Amino acid sequence: MSASLVRATVRAVSKRKLQPTRAALTLTPSAVNKIKQLLKDKPEHVGLKVGVRTRGCNGLSYSLEYTKTKGDSDEEVIQDGVRVFIEKKAQLTLLGTEMDYVEDKLSSEFVFNNPNIKGTCGCGESFHV
């Protein structure tokens, strides 16, 4: 694992209805701005890579890493000048998901608003349909 990881949280979106789109992942303006800011200091990296790892109470969690290249089986999302790559293992779980960046007084993190999950546990990981 790389030492350059970015924090992310998964949320079930039951209060509002997100419509799945053809894009594997859509980015909010806040997420686009934060990714641009993060990559500005890392010119050797071309974007962020989203993966899924086996851990937590339900068995899955998302991970974010800086990446220098697109993997052979990665899905590439280009939006407003930023590139996000989705590992093959995470592609179906992220389909139709909105990636946001949220800041408050105590924390700042990327949040995945995923219409495909039923709920989350206390560690912020997702229960998939």
N, CA, C and O atoms as a GROMACS GRO file, in nm:
protein
  516
    1MET      N    1   0.084  -0.120   0.000
    1MET     CA    2   0.000   0.000   0.000
    1MET      C    3   0.087   0.124   0.000
    1MET      O    4   0.194   0.129   0.061
    2SER      N    5   0.040   0.220  -0.067
    2SER     CA    6   0.110   0.348  -0.075
    2SER      C    7   0.086   0.429   0.052
    2SER      O    8  -0.018   0.416   0.116
    3ALA      N    9   0.182   0.510   0.087
    3ALA     CA   10   0.168   0.596   0.205
    3ALA      C   11   0.080   0.716   0.176
    3ALA      O   12   0.038   0.786   0.268
    4SER      N   13   0.050   0.740   0.049
    4SER     CA   14  -0.030   0.858   0.013
    4SER      C   15  -0.176   0.818  -0.009
    4SER      O   16  -0.221   0.804  -0.123
    5LEU      N   17  -0.251   0.800   0.099
    5LEU     CA   18  -0.391   0.765   0.094
    5LEU      C   19  -0.477   0.886   0.127
    5LEU      O   20  -0.433   0.977   0.197
    6VAL      N   21  -0.598   0.886   0.075
    6VAL     CA   22  -0.693   0.993   0.100
    6VAL      C   23  -0.812   0.933   0.173
    6VAL      O   24  -0.854   0.822   0.141
    7ARG      N   25  -0.867   1.003   0.271
    7ARG     CA   26  -0.977   0.952   0.352
    7ARG      C   27  -1.110   0.962   0.275
    7ARG      O   28  -1.134   1.060   0.206
    8ALA      N   29  -1.195   0.860   0.289
    8ALA     CA   30  -1.325   0.858   0.222
    8ALA      C   31  -1.428   0.789   0.310
    8ALA      O   32  -1.393   0.703   0.391
    9THR      N   33  -1.554   0.826   0.294
    9THR     CA   34  -1.665   0.768   0.367
    9THR      C   35  -1.774   0.728   0.268
    9THR      O   36  -1.793   0.793   0.166
   10VAL      N   37  -1.846   0.620   0.301
   10VAL     CA   38  -1.958   0.575   0.219
   10VAL      C   39  -2.086   0.603   0.296
   10VAL      O   40  -2.093   0.577   0.416
   11ARG      N   41  -2.186   0.655   0.227
   11ARG     CA   42  -2.315   0.681   0.290
   11ARG      C   43  -2.426   0.622   0.205
   11ARG      O   44  -2.423   0.632   0.082
   12ALA      N   45  -2.525   0.562   0.270
   12ALA     CA   46  -2.648   0.522   0.201
   12ALA      C   47  -2.729   0.649   0.180
   12ALA      O   48  -2.732   0.735   0.268
   13VAL      N   49  -2.795   0.661   0.068
   13VAL     CA   50  -2.871   0.783   0.040
   13VAL      C   51  -3.020   0.750   0.032
   13VAL      O   52  -3.076   0.732  -0.076
   14SER      N   53  -3.081   0.742   0.148
   14SER     CA   54  -3.223   0.711   0.152
   14SER      C   55  -3.310   0.836   0.154
   14SER      O   56  -3.426   0.831   0.116
   15LYS      N   57  -3.254   0.951   0.199
   15LYS     CA   58  -3.332   1.073   0.209
   15LYS      C   59  -3.355   1.138   0.075
   15LYS      O   60  -3.457   1.203   0.054
   16ARG      N   61  -3.262   1.122  -0.015
   16ARG     CA   62  -3.281   1.178  -0.149
   16ARG      C   63  -3.257   1.069  -0.251
   16ARG      O   64  -3.182   0.974  -0.228
   17LYS      N   65  -3.322   1.083  -0.362
   17LYS     CA   66  -3.315   0.980  -0.464
   17LYS      C   67  -3.214   1.020  -0.570
   17LYS      O   68  -3.237   1.116  -0.644
   18LEU      N   69  -3.104   0.947  -0.579
   18LEU     CA   70  -3.008   0.967  -0.686
   18LEU      C   71  -3.045   0.874  -0.800
   18LEU      O   72  -3.073   0.756  -0.778
   19GLN      N   73  -3.046   0.927  -0.918
   19GLN     CA   74  -3.077   0.845  -1.034
   19GLN      C   75  -2.947   0.791  -1.092
   19GLN      O   76  -2.857   0.868  -1.125
   20PRO      N   77  -2.935   0.658  -1.105
   20PRO     CA   78  -2.815   0.604  -1.166
   20PRO      C   79  -2.798   0.663  -1.307
   20PRO      O   80  -2.895   0.677  -1.381
   21THR      N   81  -2.676   0.695  -1.341
   21THR     CA   82  -2.647   0.751  -1.472
   21THR      C   83  -2.561   0.653  -1.550
   21THR      O   84  -2.522   0.548  -1.499
   22ARG      N   85  -2.532   0.688  -1.674
   22ARG     CA   86  -2.444   0.604  -1.753
   22ARG      C   87  -2.300   0.612  -1.703
   22ARG      O   88  -2.222   0.519  -1.722
   23ALA      N   89  -2.266   0.723  -1.640
   23ALA     CA   90  -2.130   0.737  -1.587
   23ALA      C   91  -2.114   0.646  -1.466
   23ALA      O   92  -2.205   0.632  -1.384
   24ALA      N   93  -1.999   0.585  -1.458
   24ALA     CA   94  -1.973   0.497  -1.344
   24ALA      C   95  -1.972   0.577  -1.214
   24ALA      O   96  -2.010   0.527  -1.109
   25LEU      N   97  -1.927   0.702  -1.223
   25LEU     CA   98  -1.912   0.786  -1.106
   25LEU      C   99  -1.926   0.931  -1.150
   25LEU      O  100  -1.869   0.972  -1.251
   26THR      N  101  -2.003   1.009  -1.075
   26THR     CA  102  -2.011   1.152  -1.102
   26THR      C  103  -1.948   1.227  -0.985
   26THR      O  104  -1.954   1.181  -0.871
   27LEU      N  105  -1.889   1.341  -1.014
   27LEU     CA  106  -1.820   1.420  -0.914
   27LEU      C  107  -1.894   1.550  -0.891
   27LEU      O  108  -1.937   1.615  -0.987
   28THR      N  109  -1.910   1.589  -0.766
   28THR     CA  110  -1.968   1.720  -0.735
   28THR      C  111  -1.861   1.826  -0.759
   28THR      O  112  -1.742   1.795  -0.762
   29PRO      N  113  -1.901   1.952  -0.776
   29PRO     CA  114  -1.802   2.059  -0.790
   29PRO      C  115  -1.702   2.064  -0.674
   29PRO      O  116  -1.584   2.094  -0.694
   30SER      N  117  -1.750   2.036  -0.554
   30SER     CA  118  -1.662   2.035  -0.438
   30SER      C  119  -1.555   1.926  -0.450
   30SER      O  120  -1.439   1.949  -0.416
   31ALA      N  121  -1.593   1.807  -0.498
   31ALA     CA  122  -1.497   1.698  -0.517
   31ALA      C  123  -1.397   1.732  -0.626
   31ALA      O  124  -1.277   1.707  -0.612
   32VAL      N  125  -1.445   1.791  -0.736
   32VAL     CA  126  -1.355   1.830  -0.845
   32VAL      C  127  -1.252   1.930  -0.795
   32VAL      O  128  -1.133   1.915  -0.822
   33ASN      N  129  -1.297   2.031  -0.721
   33ASN     CA  130  -1.204   2.132  -0.670
   33ASN      C  131  -1.101   2.073  -0.576
   33ASN      O  132  -0.983   2.109  -0.582
   34LYS      N  133  -1.143   1.981  -0.488
   34LYS     CA  134  -1.049   1.920  -0.393
   34LYS      C  135  -0.948   1.832  -0.465
   34LYS      O  136  -0.830   1.831  -0.430
   35ILE      N  137  -0.993   1.757  -0.565
   35ILE     CA  138  -0.900   1.671  -0.641
   35ILE      C  139  -0.798   1.758  -0.713
   35ILE      O  140  -0.679   1.726  -0.714
   36LYS      N  141  -0.843   1.868  -0.774
   36LYS     CA  142  -0.750   1.960  -0.841
   36LYS      C  143  -0.647   2.013  -0.741
   36LYS      O  144  -0.528   2.020  -0.771
   37GLN      N  145  -0.694   2.049  -0.624
   37GLN     CA  146  -0.605   2.102  -0.519
   37GLN      C  147  -0.503   1.996  -0.476
   37GLN      O  148  -0.385   2.027  -0.460
   38LEU      N  149  -0.548   1.872  -0.456
   38LEU     CA  150  -0.458   1.765  -0.414
   38LEU      C  151  -0.353   1.734  -0.520
   38LEU      O  152  -0.237   1.709  -0.488
   39LEU      N  153  -0.394   1.734  -0.647
   39LEU     CA  154  -0.303   1.697  -0.755
   39LEU      C  155  -0.208   1.811  -0.794
   39LEU      O  156  -0.105   1.787  -0.856
   40LYS      N  157  -0.243   1.932  -0.757
   40LYS     CA  158  -0.158   2.047  -0.788
   40LYS      C  159  -0.020   2.031  -0.725
   40LYS      O  160   0.080   2.072  -0.783
   41ASP      N  161  -0.016   1.972  -0.608
   41ASP     CA  162   0.110   1.950  -0.536
   41ASP      C  163   0.180   1.820  -0.575
   41ASP      O  164   0.287   1.790  -0.523
   42LYS      N  165   0.120   1.743  -0.666
   42LYS     CA  166   0.176   1.614  -0.706
   42LYS      C  167   0.175   1.603  -0.858
   42LYS      O  168   0.095   1.526  -0.914
   43PRO      N  169   0.260   1.677  -0.927
   43PRO     CA  170   0.256   1.681  -1.074
   43PRO      C  171   0.286   1.546  -1.140
   43PRO      O  172   0.250   1.526  -1.256
   44GLU      N  173   0.351   1.455  -1.069
   44GLU     CA  174   0.381   1.324  -1.127
   44GLU      C  175   0.259   1.231  -1.129
   44GLU      O  176   0.262   1.127  -1.196
   45HIS      N  177   0.152   1.266  -1.057
   45HIS     CA  178   0.030   1.186  -1.053
   45HIS      C  179  -0.074   1.243  -1.148
   45HIS      O  180  -0.086   1.365  -1.162
   46VAL      N  181  -0.148   1.154  -1.215
   46VAL     CA  182  -0.247   1.197  -1.315
   46VAL      C  183  -0.389   1.201  -1.260
   46VAL      O  184  -0.477   1.259  -1.323
   47GLY      N  185  -0.412   1.140  -1.146
   47GLY     CA  186  -0.546   1.138  -1.089
   47GLY      C  187  -0.552   1.056  -0.962
   47GLY      O  188  -0.450   1.020  -0.903
   48LEU      N  189  -0.677   1.028  -0.920
   48LEU     CA  190  -0.701   0.943  -0.803
   48LEU      C  191  -0.757   0.810  -0.851
   48LEU      O  192  -0.829   0.804  -0.950
   49LYS      N  193  -0.723   0.703  -0.779
   49LYS     CA  194  -0.777   0.571  -0.810
   49LYS      C  195  -0.866   0.527  -0.696
   49LYS      O  196  -0.826   0.531  -0.579
   50VAL      N  197  -0.988   0.484  -0.729
   50VAL     CA  198  -1.084   0.433  -0.631
   50VAL      C  199  -1.081   0.281  -0.638
   50VAL      O  200  -1.094   0.222  -0.745
   51GLY      N  201  -1.064   0.221  -0.523
   51GLY     CA  202  -1.064   0.076  -0.516
   51GLY      C  203  -1.159   0.029  -0.408
   51GLY      O  204  -1.215   0.110  -0.334
   52VAL      N  205  -1.176  -0.100  -0.398
   52VAL     CA  206  -1.258  -0.158  -0.292
   52VAL      C  207  -1.171  -0.262  -0.222
   52VAL      O  208  -1.102  -0.341  -0.287
   53ARG      N  209  -1.176  -0.262  -0.091
   53ARG     CA  210  -1.097  -0.354  -0.010
   53ARG      C  211  -1.189  -0.439   0.076
   53ARG      O  212  -1.300  -0.398   0.110
   54THR      N  213  -1.141  -0.557   0.110
   54THR     CA  214  -1.217  -0.645   0.198
   54THR      C  215  -1.178  -0.615   0.341
   54THR      O  216  -1.067  -0.645   0.384
   55ARG      N  217  -1.271  -0.555   0.416
   55ARG     CA  218  -1.252  -0.525   0.558
   55ARG      C  219  -1.380  -0.466   0.615
   55ARG      O  220  -1.477  -0.444   0.542
   56GLY      N  221  -1.381  -0.441   0.743
   56GLY     CA  222  -1.497  -0.381   0.807
   56GLY      C  223  -1.602  -0.485   0.841
   56GLY      O  224  -1.584  -0.604   0.816
   57CYS      N  225  -1.711  -0.439   0.900
   57CYS     CA  226  -1.814  -0.530   0.949
   57CYS      C  227  -1.895  -0.593   0.836
   57CYS      O  228  -1.955  -0.699   0.857
   58ASN      N  229  -1.899  -0.532   0.718
   58ASN     CA  230  -1.975  -0.590   0.609
   58ASN      C  231  -1.886  -0.651   0.503
   58ASN      O  232  -1.935  -0.712   0.408
   59GLY      N  233  -1.755  -0.633   0.516
   59GLY     CA  234  -1.662  -0.696   0.424
   59GLY      C  235  -1.606  -0.606   0.316
   59GLY      O  236  -1.510  -0.647   0.251
   60LEU      N  237  -1.660  -0.485   0.292
   60LEU     CA  238  -1.610  -0.398   0.186
   60LEU      C  239  -1.590  -0.255   0.233
   60LEU      O  240  -1.668  -0.204   0.313
   61SER      N  241  -1.486  -0.191   0.184
   61SER     CA  242  -1.467  -0.048   0.206
   61SER      C  243  -1.397   0.010   0.083
   61SER      O  244  -1.322  -0.060   0.015
   62TYR      N  245  -1.422   0.136   0.056
   62TYR     CA  246  -1.358   0.203  -0.057
   62TYR      C  247  -1.222   0.256  -0.013
   62TYR      O  248  -1.202   0.289   0.104
   63SER      N  249  -1.131   0.265  -0.108
   63SER     CA  250  -1.001   0.327  -0.082
   63SER      C  251  -0.972   0.426  -0.195
   63SER      O  252  -1.016   0.407  -0.308
   64LEU      N  253  -0.898   0.530  -0.163
   64LEU     CA  254  -0.854   0.629  -0.261
   64LEU      C  255  -0.703   0.639  -0.254
   64LEU      O  256  -0.645   0.646  -0.145
   65GLU      N  257  -0.639   0.641  -0.370
   65GLU     CA  258  -0.494   0.655  -0.378
   65GLU      C  259  -0.460   0.747  -0.494
   65GLU      O  260  -0.535   0.758  -0.590
   66TYR      N  261  -0.347   0.813  -0.485
   66TYR     CA  262  -0.294   0.885  -0.600
   66TYR      C  263  -0.244   0.783  -0.700
   66TYR      O  264  -0.197   0.676  -0.661
   67THR      N  265  -0.254   0.814  -0.829
   67THR     CA  266  -0.204   0.720  -0.928
   67THR      C  267  -0.128   0.795  -1.038
   67THR      O  268  -0.162   0.908  -1.074
   68LYS      N  269  -0.027   0.728  -1.090
   68LYS     CA  270   0.054   0.785  -1.197
   68LYS      C  271   0.010   0.737  -1.334
   68LYS      O  272   0.040   0.800  -1.436
   69THR      N  273  -0.062   0.623  -1.337
   69THR     CA  274  -0.104   0.565  -1.465
   69THR      C  275  -0.242   0.502  -1.452
   69THR      O  276  -0.290   0.474  -1.342
   70LYS      N  277  -0.306   0.481  -1.566
   70LYS     CA  278  -0.433   0.409  -1.572
   70LYS      C  279  -0.402   0.261  -1.584
   70LYS      O  280  -0.324   0.220  -1.670
   71GLY      N  281  -0.463   0.180  -1.498
   71GLY     CA  282  -0.445   0.036  -1.507
   71GLY      C  283  -0.519  -0.020  -1.627
   71GLY      O  284  -0.612   0.042  -1.679
   72ASP      N  285  -0.478  -0.138  -1.673
   72ASP     CA  286  -0.538  -0.200  -1.792
   72ASP      C  287  -0.688  -0.217  -1.781
   72ASP      O  288  -0.759  -0.198  -1.880
   73SER      N  289  -0.739  -0.252  -1.664
   73SER     CA  290  -0.882  -0.278  -1.649
   73SER      C  291  -0.955  -0.168  -1.571
   73SER      O  292  -1.069  -0.187  -1.530
   74ASP      N  293  -0.889  -0.054  -1.551
   74ASP     CA  294  -0.952   0.057  -1.479
   74ASP      C  295  -1.054   0.129  -1.567
   74ASP      O  296  -1.031   0.148  -1.686
   75GLU      N  297  -1.164   0.170  -1.508
   75GLU     CA  298  -1.261   0.258  -1.574
   75GLU      C  299  -1.214   0.400  -1.547
   75GLU      O  300  -1.182   0.435  -1.434
   76GLU      N  301  -1.211   0.482  -1.651
   76GLU     CA  302  -1.164   0.620  -1.636
   76GLU      C  303  -1.282   0.715  -1.641
   76GLU      O  304  -1.363   0.710  -1.733
   77VAL      N  305  -1.290   0.802  -1.541
   77VAL     CA  306  -1.392   0.908  -1.536
   77VAL      C  307  -1.318   1.040  -1.547
   77VAL      O  308  -1.232   1.072  -1.464
   78ILE      N  309  -1.351   1.116  -1.650
   78ILE     CA  310  -1.292   1.249  -1.668
   78ILE      C  311  -1.405   1.350  -1.654
   78ILE      O  312  -1.503   1.345  -1.729
   79GLN      N  313  -1.392   1.439  -1.559
   79GLN     CA  314  -1.496   1.540  -1.537
   79GLN      C  315  -1.430   1.671  -1.496
   79GLN      O  316  -1.350   1.674  -1.403
   80ASP      N  317  -1.464   1.777  -1.565
   80ASP     CA  318  -1.416   1.912  -1.534
   80ASP      C  319  -1.264   1.917  -1.516
   80ASP      O  320  -1.214   1.988  -1.428
   81GLY      N  321  -1.192   1.844  -1.598
   81GLY     CA  322  -1.046   1.851  -1.595
   81GLY      C  323  -0.977   1.760  -1.496
   81GLY      O  324  -0.855   1.766  -1.484
   82VAL      N  325  -1.050   1.677  -1.423
   82VAL     CA  326  -0.985   1.582  -1.332
   82VAL      C  327  -1.014   1.440  -1.378
   82VAL      O  328  -1.114   1.412  -1.444
   83ARG      N  329  -0.923   1.352  -1.341
   83ARG     CA  330  -0.936   1.211  -1.379
   83ARG      C  331  -0.944   1.125  -1.252
   83ARG      O  332  -0.864   1.137  -1.160
   84VAL      N  333  -1.045   1.038  -1.252
   84VAL     CA  334  -1.060   0.941  -1.144
   84VAL      C  335  -1.066   0.804  -1.211
   84VAL      O  336  -1.142   0.784  -1.306
   85PHE      N  337  -0.987   0.712  -1.161
   85PHE     CA  338  -0.982   0.576  -1.215
   85PHE      C  339  -1.048   0.482  -1.116
   85PHE      O  340  -1.026   0.492  -0.995
   86ILE      N  341  -1.129   0.390  -1.166
   86ILE     CA  342  -1.199   0.295  -1.081
   86ILE      C  343  -1.144   0.156  -1.110
   86ILE      O  344  -1.150   0.108  -1.223
   87GLU      N  345  -1.090   0.091  -1.007
   87GLU     CA  346  -1.039  -0.044  -1.023
   87GLU      C  347  -1.152  -0.137  -1.066
   87GLU      O  348  -1.268  -0.115  -1.029
   88LYS      N  349  -1.119  -0.238  -1.142
   88LYS     CA  350  -1.219  -0.332  -1.194
   88LYS      C  351  -1.307  -0.390  -1.084
   88LYS      O  352  -1.429  -0.402  -1.101
   89LYS      N  353  -1.247  -0.426  -0.973
   89LYS     CA  354  -1.320  -0.487  -0.861
   89LYS      C  355  -1.426  -0.394  -0.801
   89LYS      O  356  -1.523  -0.440  -0.742
   90ALA      N  357  -1.408  -0.262  -0.816
   90ALA     CA  358  -1.500  -0.164  -0.757
   90ALA      C  359  -1.604  -0.111  -0.855
   90ALA      O  360  -1.696  -0.040  -0.814
   91GLN      N  361  -1.591  -0.142  -0.983
   91GLN     CA  362  -1.675  -0.080  -1.085
   91GLN      C  363  -1.824  -0.104  -1.065
   91GLN      O  364  -1.903  -0.010  -1.075
   92LEU      N  365  -1.865  -0.226  -1.039
   92LEU     CA  366  -2.009  -0.253  -1.023
   92LEU      C  367  -2.066  -0.193  -0.896
   92LEU      O  368  -2.182  -0.152  -0.893
   93THR      N  369  -1.986  -0.188  -0.790
   93THR     CA  370  -2.038  -0.133  -0.664
   93THR      C  371  -2.051   0.019  -0.668
   93THR      O  372  -2.126   0.076  -0.590
   94LEU      N  373  -1.979   0.084  -0.759
   94LEU     CA  374  -1.982   0.230  -0.768
   94LEU      C  375  -2.075   0.283  -0.877
   94LEU      O  376  -2.096   0.404  -0.886
   95LEU      N  377  -2.131   0.198  -0.959
   95LEU     CA  378  -2.214   0.241  -1.072
   95LEU      C  379  -2.325   0.335  -1.026
   95LEU      O  380  -2.407   0.297  -0.942
   96GLY      N  381  -2.328   0.457  -1.081
   96GLY     CA  382  -2.430   0.555  -1.046
   96GLY      C  383  -2.402   0.633  -0.919
   96GLY      O  384  -2.490   0.707  -0.874
   97THR      N  385  -2.285   0.619  -0.860
   97THR     CA  386  -2.250   0.684  -0.735
   97THR      C  387  -2.202   0.828  -0.758
   97THR      O  388  -2.138   0.858  -0.858
   98GLU      N  389  -2.234   0.915  -0.664
   98GLU     CA  390  -2.188   1.053  -0.665
   98GLU      C  391  -2.075   1.066  -0.562
   98GLU      O  392  -2.091   1.028  -0.446
   99MET      N  393  -1.962   1.119  -0.605
   99MET     CA  394  -1.849   1.142  -0.516
   99MET      C  395  -1.849   1.290  -0.478
   99MET      O  396  -1.844   1.378  -0.565
  100ASP      N  397  -1.854   1.318  -0.348
  100ASP     CA  398  -1.859   1.454  -0.298
  100ASP      C  399  -1.741   1.475  -0.204
  100ASP      O  400  -1.679   1.380  -0.158
  101TYR      N  401  -1.710   1.601  -0.176
  101TYR     CA  402  -1.610   1.634  -0.076
  101TYR      C  403  -1.677   1.725   0.026
  101TYR      O  404  -1.733   1.829  -0.010
  102VAL      N  405  -1.672   1.687   0.154
  102VAL     CA  406  -1.743   1.758   0.259
  102VAL      C  407  -1.644   1.803   0.366
  102VAL      O  408  -1.559   1.725   0.410
  103GLU      N  409  -1.656   1.929   0.406
  103GLU     CA  410  -1.575   1.983   0.515
  103GLU      C  411  -1.667   2.039   0.622
  103GLU      O  412  -1.765   2.107   0.591
  104ASP      N  413  -1.635   2.011   0.748
  104ASP     CA  414  -1.704   2.077   0.859
  104ASP      C  415  -1.598   2.114   0.963
  104ASP      O  416  -1.479   2.103   0.936
  105LYS      N  417  -1.639   2.158   1.078
  105LYS     CA  418  -1.545   2.205   1.180
  105LYS      C  419  -1.449   2.097   1.228
  105LYS      O  420  -1.336   2.127   1.267
  106LEU      N  421  -1.493   1.971   1.227
  106LEU     CA  422  -1.412   1.864   1.284
  106LEU      C  423  -1.349   1.770   1.183
  106LEU      O  424  -1.257   1.695   1.218
  107SER      N  425  -1.396   1.771   1.058
  107SER     CA  426  -1.340   1.675   0.962
  107SER      C  427  -1.355   1.725   0.819
  107SER      O  428  -1.430   1.819   0.791
  108SER      N  429  -1.282   1.661   0.732
  108SER     CA  430  -1.296   1.683   0.589
  108SER      C  431  -1.270   1.549   0.522
  108SER      O  432  -1.174   1.479   0.556
  109GLU      N  433  -1.355   1.514   0.426
  109GLU     CA  434  -1.343   1.382   0.364
  109GLU      C  435  -1.422   1.374   0.235
  109GLU      O  436  -1.514   1.452   0.211
  110PHE      N  437  -1.383   1.278   0.150
  110PHE     CA  438  -1.463   1.245   0.034
  110PHE      C  439  -1.576   1.154   0.081
  110PHE      O  440  -1.557   1.066   0.165
  111VAL      N  441  -1.695   1.177   0.026
  111VAL     CA  442  -1.813   1.098   0.062
  111VAL      C  443  -1.870   1.039  -0.066
  111VAL      O  444  -1.886   1.110  -0.165
  112PHE      N  445  -1.899   0.911  -0.064
  112PHE     CA  446  -1.960   0.844  -0.179
  112PHE      C  447  -2.109   0.825  -0.150
  112PHE      O  448  -2.146   0.745  -0.065
  113ASN      N  449  -2.193   0.901  -0.221
  113ASN     CA  450  -2.338   0.887  -0.208
  113ASN      C  451  -2.382   0.780  -0.308
  113ASN      O  452  -2.395   0.805  -0.427
  114ASN      N  453  -2.405   0.662  -0.255
  114ASN     CA  454  -2.427   0.544  -0.338
  114ASN      C  455  -2.572   0.498  -0.331
  114ASN      O  456  -2.617   0.454  -0.226
  115PRO      N  457  -2.647   0.507  -0.444
  115PRO     CA  458  -2.786   0.463  -0.444
  115PRO      C  459  -2.802   0.312  -0.444
  115PRO      O  460  -2.914   0.262  -0.435
  116ASN      N  461  -2.692   0.237  -0.456
  116ASN     CA  462  -2.697   0.092  -0.467
  116ASN      C  463  -2.681   0.020  -0.334
  116ASN      O  464  -2.681  -0.103  -0.331
  117ILE      N  465  -2.666   0.094  -0.223
  117ILE     CA  466  -2.648   0.028  -0.094
  117ILE      C  467  -2.768   0.053  -0.005
  117ILE      O  468  -2.837   0.154  -0.019
  118LYS      N  469  -2.792  -0.040   0.086
  118LYS     CA  470  -2.909  -0.030   0.174
  118LYS      C  471  -2.879   0.041   0.304
  118LYS      O  472  -2.970   0.097   0.365
  119GLY      N  473  -2.755   0.041   0.349
  119GLY     CA  474  -2.721   0.106   0.475
  119GLY      C  475  -2.573   0.098   0.499
  119GLY      O  476  -2.499   0.033   0.424
  120THR      N  477  -2.528   0.164   0.604
  120THR     CA  478  -2.388   0.158   0.641
  120THR      C  479  -2.375   0.124   0.788
  120THR      O  480  -2.469   0.142   0.866
  121CYS      N  481  -2.258   0.074   0.824
  121CYS     CA  482  -2.231   0.046   0.963
  121CYS      C  483  -2.163   0.167   1.026
  121CYS      O  484  -2.145   0.268   0.957
  122GLY      N  485  -2.126   0.160   1.150
  122GLY     CA  486  -2.064   0.272   1.219
  122GLY      C  487  -1.928   0.311   1.165
  122GLY      O  488  -1.882   0.423   1.190
  123CYS      N  489  -1.863   0.223   1.091
  123CYS     CA  490  -1.730   0.257   1.038
  123CYS      C  491  -1.741   0.323   0.902
  123CYS      O  492  -1.638   0.351   0.840
  124GLY      N  493  -1.862   0.349   0.851
  124GLY     CA  494  -1.879   0.420   0.726
  124GLY      C  495  -1.869   0.334   0.602
  124GLY      O  496  -1.862   0.386   0.491
  125GLU      N  497  -1.868   0.202   0.620
  125GLU     CA  498  -1.859   0.114   0.506
  125GLU      C  499  -1.998   0.071   0.462
  125GLU      O  500  -2.094   0.087   0.537
  126SER      N  501  -2.009   0.016   0.343
  126SER     CA  502  -2.141  -0.001   0.284
  126SER      C  503  -2.194  -0.144   0.290
  126SER      O  504  -2.117  -0.240   0.289
  127PHE      N  505  -2.325  -0.156   0.297
  127PHE     CA  506  -2.396  -0.282   0.282
  127PHE      C  507  -2.451  -0.282   0.140
  127PHE      O  508  -2.540  -0.203   0.110
  128HIS      N  509  -2.401  -0.369   0.055
  128HIS     CA  510  -2.442  -0.368  -0.085
  128HIS      C  511  -2.566  -0.453  -0.106
  128HIS      O  512  -2.590  -0.551  -0.035
  129VAL      N  513  -2.644  -0.413  -0.204
  129VAL     CA  514  -2.770  -0.482  -0.238
  129VAL      C  515  -2.739  -0.622  -0.287
  129VAL      O  516  -2.830  -0.697  -0.321
   0.00000   0.00000   0.00000
